Amino acid sequence: MKNSFKNKLLPTSTAGSLPKPSWLAEPETLWSPWKLQDEQLIEGKQDALRVSLHEQQLAGIDIVSDGEQTRQHFVTTFIEHLNGVDFSKRETVRIRNRYDASVPTVVGAVSRQKPVFVEDARFLRQQTDQPIKWALPGPMTMIDTLYDAHYKSREKLAWEFAKILNQEAKELEAAGVDIIQFDEPAFNVFFDEVNEWGIATLERAIEGLKCETAVHICYGYGIKANTDWKKTLGSEWRQYEEAFPKLQQSSIDIISLECHNSHVPMDLLELIRGKKVMVGAIDVATNTIETPEEVASTLRAALQFVDADKLYPCTNCGMTPLSREVARGKLKALSAGAEIIRKELSR
Ligand SMILES: [Zn+2]
């Protein structure tokens, strides 16, 4: 069963987070605080992981994840476990050139005290024989959510984080993770830095890994700061054009992208020809559940630029802010849409 995604055509997965149960965190809320503490919280997170896994399995998702049930925020939860960052010392910075946020301060050399997600990944591995994917923040997105009073160089801090991420990734691999994904929404914003050192630091983060590696680049959750920003991007979103040529040359195996309902011209995928592509065929910024045929038509369009054996149907981004019912419907639509295309390809 393990690694069966290498044999199955169009293996489905999600970009990351899934809704949390209401007994664990406030539902339909991004970055909601936990409702439990201490031992109860540990057990609650594990139970939520089981539920989330079960939902994915019922919906027929091929490459499963923890649904990010064990973390509050896709970047901050990782950084909380590191030395050198003071969470009580906060400064206001502009995140991804889009919105102001109060963020922690880098006050000294950053390092990892102990593994962050490895126990959680091991727990997920025990629950299923299916291939599993684990998400980590990417170096560039990490530095963009901090105030740096120590290195005073975005690039230097990114290289330090890349080393830490590499330690974590190697342990996740040893725990049985099949695909390690780095979330890099910042790749859609800081184009010069992406090409100067962003992709290089990402490659440092995956150095020596034998499992598959992915980078997820999206236009963010369906929150107001993001939807307002999207309105300024015009009728054609060509941001991917900036990072794709260098990513195509990079050692990253899989590129995870937002496609359905976005204004990304599909022909940009030509620029990463040869890479495996997680094609976002589910819009996470709307409660409208896609029909299987809508999913299929997005995948069909992507197939013009991605070889069938390299196409991984996926969601545009995480689904934490959605209701469980909507998320469930979207997962089922993703599976059913992929199945339509599998049948077409087998004819
Ligand atoms: Zn995303």
Boltz pocket constraint, residues with backbone or C-beta under 6 A from the ligand:
constraints:
  - pocket:
      binder: B
      contacts: [[A, 15], [A, 185], [A, 216], [A, 217], [A, 218], [A, 219], [A, 220], [A, 221], [A, 316], [A, 317], [A, 318]]
      max_distance: 6.0
